[in-house]
Amino acid sequence: MNAVQPGSFLTLHYRLTGPGGEDVINTFGGKPATLSLGTGELSEAIESRLLGLEEGAHTRFELPAGEAFGPRNPALLQRVKLALLRQLGDPDASYAVGEVVQFPTPDGRGRYAGVVREVGDDWLLFDFNHPLAGLPVGFEVQLIGVL
């Protein structure tokens, strides 16, 4: 049987769970995922735990707080003026705490997301940390194919 190595192409079912055991992503019961290791589709911490597993393996592991998606970074909490949001986006948009807002990257080719944490009179506080940054997570995997 083939074992997972750096750069392997994988077909797998997986479940990522948050600190309370709730599903964040779950492909079990649906179409399996396909991905290549080392392309950033999974965190490096998760990928490192897959290395050496053989095709057909079904396992679960826990990652301690901050290991899978890094620690929370207070510098990624940023206030953005409503005037700027209206200028760059929908001038009639309204925003609520917990809402995810997409922003273009500086080069205009990609996007990144921020979660609204506070709403002020003329500003919003966005959290640009990964939603699971600083938290423990669980990962269950069933390796269907390894190339």
C-alpha positions in Angstrom: 0.0 0.0 0.0 1.1 3.6 -0.7 2.0 5.7 2.3 1.6 9.5 2.5 4.7 11.4 1.6 5.4 15.1 1.0 3.7 16.1 -2.2 1.4 13.1 -2.2 -1.9 13.4 -4.0 -4.7 12.2 -1.7 -8.3 11.2 -2.0 -9.8 11.2 1.5 -12.8 11.8 3.7 -12.0 14.1 6.6 -13.7 15.9 9.5 -12.3 19.0 11.2 -13.9 19.8 14.5 -13.7 22.8 16.7 -12.9 23.0 20.4 -16.4 21.8 21.4 -16.4 18.9 19.0 -18.7 20.6 16.5 -18.1 19.9 12.8 -16.4 22.7 10.9 -15.9 20.6 7.8 -17.1 17.1 7.2 -16.9 15.1 4.0 -18.0 11.8 5.5 -21.3 10.8 3.9 -20.6 12.8 0.8 -18.1 13.1 -2.0 -14.5 12.6 -0.8 -12.0 15.4 -1.1 -8.9 15.4 -3.3 -5.8 17.4 -2.5 -2.1 17.6 -2.8 0.1 17.9 0.3 2.2 21.0 0.4 -0.2 23.3 -1.5 -1.7 25.0 1.5 -5.1 23.2 1.4 -4.5 21.8 4.9 -2.4 23.4 7.6 1.2 22.2 8.0 0.4 20.8 11.4 -2.3 18.6 10.0 -0.3 17.6 7.0 2.6 16.5 9.2 0.3 14.1 11.0 -0.8 12.6 7.7 2.8 11.7 6.7 3.5 8.0 6.9 -0.2 7.0 7.0 -1.0 4.2 4.6 -3.8 4.1 2.0 -6.9 2.8 3.8 -6.0 4.2 7.2 -8.8 5.7 9.3 -7.6 7.7 12.3 -8.3 10.7 14.5 -6.0 13.1 16.2 -6.2 16.2 18.4 -4.2 19.4 17.9 -3.6 21.6 20.9 -4.6 25.3 21.0 -2.9 27.3 18.2 -1.1 24.5 16.6 -3.3 23.9 13.6 -4.1 27.5 12.6 -1.6 29.5 14.7 -2.0 31.7 17.7 -4.5 34.6 17.7 -2.7 37.7 16.6 -4.1 41.0 18.2 -2.6 43.0 15.3 -5.2 41.3 13.0 -8.0 43.1 14.8 -8.4 46.3 12.8 -10.9 49.2 12.6 -12.1 50.1 9.2 -14.0 53.3 8.5 -17.6 52.9 7.1 -16.9 55.6 4.6 -14.0 53.4 3.1 -16.2 50.3 3.0 -19.0 52.2 1.2 -16.5 53.7 -1.2 -14.9 50.3 -2.1 -18.1 48.2 -1.9 -21.8 48.4 -1.7 -22.7 52.0 -0.5 -26.0 50.7 1.0 -24.6 47.6 2.8 -25.3 47.2 6.5 -23.1 45.2 8.8 -23.7 43.1 11.9 -21.5 41.5 14.6 -20.5 38.0 13.4 -20.9 38.8 9.7 -18.0 37.7 7.4 -17.0 40.4 4.9 -14.7 39.7 1.9 -11.9 42.1 1.0 -9.8 42.2 -2.1 -6.1 41.6 -1.7 -3.9 44.6 -2.5 -3.0 43.1 -5.9 -6.7 42.6 -6.7 -6.2 38.9 -7.6 -7.4 37.3 -4.4 -9.7 37.8 -1.5 -9.5 37.5 2.3 -12.2 37.6 4.9 -12.7 39.5 8.1 -15.3 38.9 10.8 -17.2 41.9 12.2 -16.5 42.0 16.0 -17.8 45.5 16.8 -19.9 48.2 15.1 -19.2 51.8 15.9 -20.9 55.0 14.7 -18.5 55.4 11.8 -16.3 52.3 11.9 -16.3 48.5 12.2 -13.8 46.4 14.1 -12.7 43.4 11.9 -11.0 40.2 13.1 -8.7 38.9 10.3 -7.4 35.9 12.3 -8.4 32.5 11.1 -11.6 31.6 12.9 -9.9 28.6 14.6 -6.6 30.5 15.4 -5.6 29.9 19.0 -8.1 27.1 19.5 -7.7 23.3 19.8 -9.1 21.3 16.9 -9.7 17.6 16.1 -9.1 16.0 12.8 -10.4 12.6 11.6 -9.3 11.2 8.3 -10.0 8.1 6.1 -7.4 7.8 3.4 -9.1 6.4 0.3 -6.2 6.8 -2.2 -2.6 7.9 -2.1 -0.6 8.7 -5.2 
